[in-house]
Amino acid sequence: MTPDSSTGPPPPFDPELAEALGPLSAIMPPTVLPGMIPSLRRSLAATRPSDEDLRRGGAVEFEERTVPGPAGAPGVPLLICRPAGATAPLPAVYFTHGGGMVLGDNRSLLAEMLDWVEDLRLVLVSVEYRLAPEHRYPAALEDVHTGLLWITRHARALGIDPGRLAVAGASAGGGLTAALSLLLRDRGGPQPAGQLLVCPMLDDRDDTPSGRQMAGRGVWDRTSNNTGWSALLGGLRGGPDVPPYAAPARATDLSGLPPAFIDAGSAETFRDEVVTYATRIWQAGGQAELHVWPGAFHGFDAFVPHATLSGEARAARVRWLQRTLAL
């Protein structure tokens, strides 16, 4: 596909990242159609870290719990990772995985977060939620919300300092984390110390210049985005009745939210909705740290973790966590 005539040409990819796109497309093609979801789930499941991977040579201890789910729904699986031998209450990150609302589980793409456990000595709680299209909105958000409430109620028993708990997520998980922050604000729930939104999936309307520029390019183009949002929302997608807890870009009020870290690549579909969301937080009097990584495609640092730009992005998130959680 070529970019829409109303936009300029797509931004160039970072040269180091561009070299990885060919091999990566065999695993995660730019365009994901509904019929591809089962095979992509199988491929992703084959890359799940083993128990030994999670332990990091003995540096990390973990446990898996299934906590009571939302009313009438299954339990919510949580993966809880902590530094080996830790005894005092530690700061924590409650993490929601990505996957376009249709892929992944609580072990998906955890390498960066396990680095936080080792290097920052914090507790990581990774939540698994029901996937679309089998489970449409609000199933995923209900699961994420229920897991967070359980963690805060049992924080001390889990060795977590509840006053130093940040919520975080990537891609679809970033969108769910933004929605969770809105939900906690509006329901008077526990307030996280901050929200870390990595290339978040925020807007079901799928109609931005960056989406048009990146059609058929990189990772997760606008057709893929349509696939994910349609799986989650069905016929509501793009219409007037989508609630902000389903698509946070729909929120009319972004005041009173936890301090945010928000990032995206300049060469990805989500660039413009991410920049707009950060801007609207500032306009509402809130705090947001925004990064747009030049030449980066969606999920670049997870797929190409050793690239120079990936290291810069991950270092920026660490610095934000250190400030936000007083590490």
C-alpha positions as CSV (number, residue, x, y, z in Angstrom):
1,M,0.0,0.0,0.0
2,T,1.1,3.6,-0.5
3,P,0.6,6.4,1.9
4,D,-2.5,8.5,1.6
5,S,-2.1,11.5,-0.7
6,S,-2.9,13.9,2.2
7,T,0.2,12.9,4.1
8,G,3.9,13.0,3.2
9,P,6.1,10.0,2.7
10,P,6.7,7.7,5.6
11,P,9.6,8.6,7.9
12,P,12.7,6.5,7.3
13,F,13.5,3.6,9.6
14,D,16.6,3.8,11.8
15,P,19.2,1.9,9.7
16,E,20.1,-0.6,12.5
17,L,16.4,-1.4,13.1
18,A,15.6,-1.5,9.3
19,E,18.1,-4.5,9.0
20,A,15.9,-6.5,11.4
21,L,12.6,-5.9,9.6
22,G,13.1,-8.6,6.9
23,P,13.7,-11.5,9.3
24,L,11.1,-10.1,11.7
25,S,8.3,-10.0,9.0
26,A,8.4,-13.8,8.9
27,I,7.3,-13.8,12.6
28,M,5.3,-10.6,12.8
29,P,4.2,-9.3,9.3
30,P,3.3,-5.7,9.0
31,T,-0.3,-6.5,8.2
32,V,-2.3,-8.9,10.5
33,L,-5.7,-10.1,9.3
34,P,-8.2,-11.9,11.5
35,G,-7.5,-15.3,9.9
36,M,-3.9,-15.1,11.0
37,I,-4.6,-14.8,14.7
38,P,-4.5,-18.6,15.5
39,S,-1.1,-19.1,13.8
40,L,0.4,-16.0,15.4
41,R,-0.8,-17.2,18.8
42,R,1.0,-20.5,18.2
43,S,4.2,-18.7,17.1
44,L,4.2,-16.4,20.1
45,A,3.5,-19.3,22.5
46,A,6.6,-21.1,21.2
47,T,8.7,-18.1,22.4
48,R,7.4,-18.0,26.0
49,P,10.2,-17.9,28.5
50,S,10.7,-21.1,30.5
51,D,10.8,-21.2,34.3
52,E,14.6,-21.2,34.1
53,D,14.5,-18.1,31.9
54,L,12.4,-16.4,34.5
55,R,14.8,-17.3,37.3
56,R,17.7,-15.6,35.6
57,G,20.3,-18.0,37.1
58,G,18.8,-17.7,40.5
59,A,18.6,-13.9,40.6
60,V,14.8,-13.9,40.4
61,E,12.1,-15.8,42.3
62,F,8.6,-16.2,40.9
63,E,5.3,-17.6,41.7
64,E,2.1,-18.0,39.7
65,R,-1.3,-17.3,41.2
66,T,-4.8,-17.3,39.9
67,V,-6.9,-14.8,41.8
68,P,-10.7,-14.5,41.9
69,G,-11.9,-13.0,38.6
70,P,-14.7,-10.5,37.9
71,A,-18.2,-11.6,38.8
72,G,-19.2,-14.6,36.7
73,A,-15.7,-14.7,35.0
74,P,-12.7,-17.1,35.3
75,G,-9.9,-16.4,37.7
76,V,-7.2,-13.9,36.7
77,P,-3.6,-15.5,36.3
78,L,-0.8,-13.4,37.8
79,L,2.9,-14.0,37.4
80,I,4.8,-12.5,40.4
81,C,8.5,-12.0,40.1
82,R,10.8,-10.6,42.8
83,P,14.5,-10.4,43.5
84,A,15.8,-13.6,45.1
85,G,16.0,-13.4,48.9
86,A,14.2,-10.0,49.2
87,T,12.4,-9.6,52.5
88,A,11.5,-5.9,53.0
89,P,8.5,-4.4,51.1
90,L,9.7,-3.4,47.7
91,P,8.4,-1.0,45.0
92,A,6.4,-2.8,42.3
93,V,5.3,-2.6,38.7
94,Y,2.0,-4.1,37.7
95,F,2.5,-5.0,34.0
96,T,-0.1,-5.7,31.2
97,H,1.2,-7.4,28.1
98,G,0.8,-6.4,24.5
99,G,-0.6,-8.3,21.5
100,G,-3.1,-6.1,19.8
101,M,-5.9,-7.3,22.2
102,V,-5.7,-10.7,20.5
103,L,-2.3,-12.2,21.4
104,G,-0.1,-12.9,24.3
105,D,-0.1,-13.9,28.0
106,N,1.6,-12.9,31.2
107,R,5.0,-14.3,30.1
108,S,5.0,-12.4,26.8
109,L,8.1,-10.2,26.1
110,L,9.1,-9.9,29.7
111,A,12.9,-9.6,29.2
112,E,12.9,-5.8,29.9
113,M,10.7,-6.1,33.0
114,L,12.9,-8.9,34.4
115,D,15.8,-6.6,34.0
116,W,13.9,-4.2,36.3
117,V,13.5,-6.9,38.9
118,E,17.2,-7.7,38.9
119,D,18.7,-4.2,38.5
120,L,16.1,-2.0,40.3
121,R,15.1,-4.6,42.9
122,L,11.4,-4.3,42.5
123,V,8.5,-6.7,42.3
124,L,7.0,-7.4,38.9
125,V,3.4,-8.5,38.7
126,S,2.4,-9.5,35.1
127,V,-1.3,-10.0,34.6
128,E,-3.0,-12.3,32.0
129,Y,-6.3,-11.2,30.6
130,R,-9.0,-12.7,28.4
131,L,-8.3,-12.1,24.7
132,A,-10.5,-10.9,21.8
133,P,-12.3,-11.9,19.7
134,E,-13.4,-14.7,22.0
135,H,-13.9,-12.1,24.8
136,R,-14.8,-8.6,23.8
137,Y,-14.7,-5.4,25.8
138,P,-14.9,-5.1,28.8
139,A,-13.4,-8.5,29.6
140,A,-9.7,-7.6,29.3
141,L,-10.1,-4.4,31.3
142,E,-12.1,-6.1,33.9
143,D,-9.4,-8.7,34.4
144,V,-6.6,-6.1,34.5
145,H,-8.6,-4.0,37.0
146,T,-9.5,-7.1,39.2
147,G,-5.9,-8.2,39.3
148,L,-4.7,-4.7,40.4
149,L,-7.3,-4.5,43.2
150,W,-6.2,-7.9,44.4
151,I,-2.5,-6.9,44.4
152,T,-3.2,-3.7,46.4
153,R,-5.3,-5.5,49.0
154,H,-2.6,-8.1,49.5
155,A,0.4,-5.9,49.0
156,R,2.1,-6.3,52.3
157,A,1.7,-10.1,52.2
158,L,3.4,-10.1,48.8
159,G,6.3,-7.9,50.0
160,I,5.1,-4.9,48.0
161,D,5.1,-1.3,49.2
162,P,1.6,-0.1,48.1
163,G,2.7,3.5,48.0
164,R,5.4,2.7,45.4
165,L,3.3,0.8,42.8
166,A,3.4,1.9,39.2
167,V,1.2,0.4,36.4
168,A,2.8,-0.3,33.1
169,G,1.9,-1.8,29.7
170,A,3.1,-2.1,26.1
171,S,1.0,-1.8,23.0
172,A,-2.4,-3.2,23.7
173,G,-1.2,-3.5,27.3
174,G,-0.3,0.2,27.2
175,G,-3.8,1.0,26.1
176,L,-5.3,-1.2,28.9
177,T,-3.0,0.5,31.4
178,A,-4.2,4.0,30.3
179,A,-7.8,2.7,30.6
180,L,-7.1,1.3,34.0
181,S,-5.7,4.6,35.2
182,L,-8.9,6.3,34.0
183,L,-11.1,3.7,35.7
184,L,-9.2,3.9,39.0
185,R,-9.6,7.7,38.9
186,D,-13.3,7.6,38.2
187,R,-14.1,4.8,40.7
188,G,-12.0,6.2,43.4
189,G,-9.7,3.2,43.4
190,P,-6.1,3.0,44.6
191,Q,-4.0,5.5,42.8
192,P,-0.8,4.3,41.2
193,A,2.4,6.2,41.6
194,G,2.7,6.5,37.8
195,Q,1.6,5.0,34.5
196,L,4.2,3.8,32.0
197,L,2.7,3.5,28.5
198,V,5.0,1.9,26.0
199,C,3.8,2.5,22.4
200,P,0.2,2.3,23.7
201,M,-2.9,1.3,21.6
202,L,-5.3,4.2,22.4
203,D,-7.6,5.0,19.5
204,D,-10.0,2.7,17.8
205,R,-10.8,5.2,15.0
206,D,-7.5,4.3,13.3
207,D,-7.4,7.5,11.2
208,T,-4.2,9.4,11.8
209,P,-1.5,10.7,9.4
210,S,1.0,8.2,11.0
211,G,-1.4,5.4,10.4
212,R,-1.7,6.3,6.7
213,Q,2.0,6.9,6.3
214,M,2.9,3.5,7.8
215,A,0.3,1.4,5.9
216,G,1.9,-1.9,5.0
217,R,5.2,-1.0,6.6
218,G,7.1,-1.9,9.8
219,V,5.1,-3.8,12.5
220,W,1.4,-3.5,13.2
221,D,0.1,-1.3,10.4
222,R,-3.4,0.3,10.3
223,T,-5.0,-2.8,8.9
224,S,-3.6,-4.8,11.8
225,N,-4.9,-2.1,14.1
226,N,-8.4,-2.5,12.5
227,T,-8.1,-6.3,13.1
228,G,-7.3,-5.8,16.8
229,W,-9.9,-3.1,17.5
230,S,-12.6,-4.9,15.6
231,A,-11.9,-8.1,17.6
232,L,-12.3,-6.1,20.8
233,L,-15.3,-3.9,19.9
234,G,-17.1,-5.7,17.1
235,G,-19.4,-3.3,15.3
236,L,-18.8,-0.5,17.8
237,R,-15.3,0.1,16.5
238,G,-14.9,3.6,15.0
239,G,-18.5,4.6,15.9
240,P,-19.9,7.2,18.3
241,D,-20.6,4.9,21.2
242,V,-17.1,3.6,22.2
243,P,-16.4,4.3,25.9
244,P,-13.1,5.8,27.0
245,Y,-12.4,2.7,29.1
246,A,-12.3,0.8,25.8
247,A,-10.3,3.3,23.9
248,P,-8.6,5.9,26.1
249,A,-8.2,8.4,23.3
250,R,-12.0,8.8,23.5
251,A,-11.8,10.3,27.0
252,T,-12.9,13.9,27.2
253,D,-11.2,14.5,30.6
254,L,-7.6,13.5,31.2
255,S,-7.1,15.5,34.4
256,G,-6.3,13.9,37.7
257,L,-4.3,11.0,36.3
258,P,-1.1,9.5,37.6
259,P,2.1,10.9,36.2
260,A,2.7,9.3,32.8
261,F,5.7,8.1,30.7
262,I,4.6,7.7,27.1
263,D,6.6,6.7,24.1
264,A,6.3,5.6,20.5
265,G,8.4,5.4,17.4
266,S,8.4,8.1,14.7
267,A,7.8,5.3,12.1
268,E,4.9,3.5,13.6
269,T,1.1,3.6,13.4
270,F,0.6,4.8,17.0
271,R,2.9,7.9,16.8
272,D,0.2,10.5,16.3
273,E,-2.3,9.2,18.8
274,V,0.4,8.9,21.4
275,V,1.6,12.4,20.9
276,T,-2.0,13.7,21.1
277,Y,-2.6,11.8,24.3
278,A,0.4,13.2,26.0
279,T,-0.5,16.7,24.8
280,R,-4.0,16.4,26.2
281,I,-2.6,15.3,29.6
282,W,-0.5,18.5,29.6
283,Q,-3.4,20.6,28.5
284,A,-5.5,19.1,31.4
285,G,-2.8,20.1,33.9
286,G,-1.2,16.7,34.2
287,Q,2.3,15.4,34.1
288,A,3.6,13.4,31.1
289,E,7.1,12.5,29.8
290,L,6.9,11.9,26.1
291,H,9.5,10.3,23.8
292,V,9.2,9.7,20.1
293,W,12.1,7.5,19.0
294,P,13.4,8.5,15.6
295,G,13.1,5.9,12.9
296,A,11.6,3.3,15.3
297,F,8.8,0.9,14.3
298,H,6.2,-0.5,16.7
299,G,7.7,-2.6,19.5
300,F,11.2,-2.0,18.2
301,D,13.1,-2.5,21.5
302,A,11.3,-5.8,22.3
303,F,12.0,-7.2,18.8
304,V,15.5,-5.8,18.5
305,P,16.7,-5.3,22.1
306,H,20.4,-4.9,21.3
307,A,20.0,-2.0,18.9
308,T,21.4,1.4,20.0
309,L,18.0,3.1,19.9
310,S,16.5,0.2,22.0
311,G,19.1,0.8,24.7
312,E,18.3,4.5,24.8
313,A,14.5,3.8,25.1
314,R,14.9,1.3,27.8
315,A,17.3,3.6,29.7
316,A,14.7,6.4,29.6
317,R,12.1,4.1,31.1
318,V,14.5,3.1,33.9
319,R,15.2,6.7,34.7
320,W,11.5,7.4,34.9
321,L,10.9,4.4,37.2
322,Q,13.8,5.5,39.4
323,R,12.3,9.0,39.8
324,T,8.7,7.8,40.1
325,L,9.3,5.0,42.6
326,A,12.1,6.8,44.5
327,L,14.6,3.9,43.7
